[in-house]
């Protein structure tokens, strides 16, 4: 368990670093687009597509880390009212469902990425499939992070968030 926690914490931290870099990239890209449009009177054609691709990576990586750090939406008020034995079972079921969702998301995202990889994003010249790769990565991470939560629940431990 210790190695899984260390591995997951490192993965989550690097995902957040990538998400922050993506946010900086979005701000820089949109700033350049506004500058080009209103100052240079020449809108860069690549800026909007680049910002959209970056948004996909930022949101998917952030969502995966949100699962590990228990920042996702939950029904905490209902769990608090449940008896301890039932609460543990419900939390395990919740993490099983979240992990299953992650696996389904990864599988279908992979199928979608593969099906559109031959098409190009017109303004970037990159394959359209890069828009769907973040869902594959995030899905695998969500499943892995959910597994960590299930093991921690069974052992009576807490998962320490990545930023502590």
C-alpha positions in Angstrom: 0.0 0.0 0.0 2.8 2.4 0.8 4.3 2.0 -2.7 0.9 2.5 -4.3 0.3 5.6 -2.3 3.8 7.0 -3.1 3.3 6.2 -6.8 -0.2 7.7 -6.9 0.8 10.8 -5.0 3.7 11.4 -7.5 1.4 10.8 -10.5 -1.2 13.2 -9.1 1.4 15.8 -8.4 2.8 15.6 -11.9 -0.7 15.8 -13.3 -1.3 19.0 -11.4 2.0 20.4 -12.6 0.9 19.6 -16.2 -2.5 21.2 -15.5 -0.9 24.4 -14.2 1.4 24.5 -17.2 -1.7 24.0 -19.4 -3.4 26.9 -17.7 -0.5 29.1 -18.3 -0.5 28.0 -21.9 -4.2 28.8 -22.2 -3.7 32.3 -20.8 -0.7 32.9 -23.1 -2.5 31.6 -26.1 -5.6 33.6 -25.5 -3.6 36.7 -24.7 -1.7 36.3 -28.0 -5.0 35.9 -29.9 -6.5 39.1 -28.4 -3.2 41.0 -29.0 -3.2 39.7 -32.6 -6.8 40.5 -33.2 -7.0 44.0 -31.7 -3.4 45.3 -32.0 -1.9 43.6 -35.0 -5.3 43.3 -36.8 -4.2 39.7 -37.7 -5.8 37.0 -35.7 -3.6 33.9 -35.3 -5.6 31.0 -36.7 -3.9 28.4 -34.4 -4.7 30.1 -31.1 -8.3 29.0 -30.6 -7.6 25.4 -31.5 -4.6 25.3 -29.2 -6.6 26.7 -26.3 -9.3 24.1 -26.8 -6.8 21.3 -26.8 -5.2 22.6 -23.7 -8.5 23.0 -21.9 -9.2 19.3 -22.5 -5.9 18.3 -20.9 -6.3 20.7 -18.0 -9.8 19.5 -17.1 -9.1 15.8 -17.5 -5.9 15.9 -15.4 -7.6 18.1 -12.8 -10.6 15.7 -12.6 -8.3 12.7 -12.1 -6.4 14.4 -9.3 -9.8 15.5 -7.8 -10.7 11.8 -7.5 -7.5 11.0 -5.6 -7.6 14.0 -3.3 -11.4 13.4 -2.7 -12.3 16.7 -4.3 -15.1 15.1 -6.4 -18.7 15.6 -5.7 -20.0 13.2 -3.0 -23.0 12.7 -0.8 -21.1 13.3 2.4 -24.2 14.4 4.3 -25.9 11.0 3.7 -22.7 9.1 4.6 -22.3 10.9 7.9 -25.8 9.8 8.9 -25.2 6.1 8.1 -23.8 3.7 10.7 -20.1 3.0 10.6 -20.4 -0.5 9.0 -22.8 0.7 6.3 -20.7 3.8 5.7 -17.6 1.8 4.9 -19.5 -0.4 2.5 -21.1 2.6 0.8 -17.8 4.3 0.4 -16.3 1.1 -1.1 -19.2 0.9 -3.5 -18.8 4.6 -4.5 -15.1 4.1 -5.2 -15.9 0.9 -7.2 -18.4 2.9 -9.3 -16.0 5.8 -9.8 -13.2 3.4 -10.8 -15.5 1.6 -13.2 -16.5 4.9 -14.7 -12.7 5.6 -15.2 -12.1 2.3 -16.9 -15.1 2.8 -19.2 -14.0 6.4 -19.9 -10.5 5.2 -20.8 -11.7 2.4 -23.0 -14.2 4.5 -25.0 -11.9 7.4 -25.1 -9.2 5.1 -26.7 -11.7 3.8 -29.2 -12.8 7.4 -30.1 -9.2 8.6 -30.3 -8.3 5.7 -32.6 -11.3 6.3 -34.8 -10.5 10.0 -35.5 -6.7 9.8 -35.5 -6.6 9.9 -39.3 -8.3 13.3 -39.4 -6.3 16.5 -38.8 -7.2 19.6 -36.8 -7.1 22.1 -39.7 -5.4 25.0 -38.0 -2.8 22.9 -36.1 -2.1 20.0 -38.5 -2.2 17.6 -35.6 -4.3 14.5 -35.5 -7.8 14.9 -34.1 -7.2 12.0 -31.8 -5.1 14.1 -29.5 -8.3 15.7 -28.3 -9.4 12.3 -26.8 -6.1 11.1 -25.4 -6.7 13.0 -22.1 -9.8 11.0 -21.4 -7.8 7.8 -21.8 -5.1 9.0 -19.4 -7.6 10.4 -16.9 -9.7 7.3 -17.0 -6.8 5.1 -16.1 -5.7 7.5 -13.4 -9.2 7.6 -11.9 -9.4 3.8 -11.8 -5.9 3.7 -10.2 -6.8 6.4 -7.6 -10.1 4.7 -6.8 -8.2 1.4 -6.2 -6.0 3.3 -3.7 -9.1 4.6 -1.9 -10.7 1.1 -1.7 -7.5 -0.4 -0.3 -7.2 2.4 2.2 -10.8 2.0 3.3 -10.5 -1.7 3.9 -7.3 -1.1 5.9 -8.9 1.7 7.9 -6.6 4.4 6.6 -7.0 7.7 4.9 -5.5 8.7 1.6 -3.4 11.8 2.1 -3.9 14.4 -0.6 -1.0 15.0 -3.0 -0.3 18.5 -1.9 0.5 17.8 1.8 
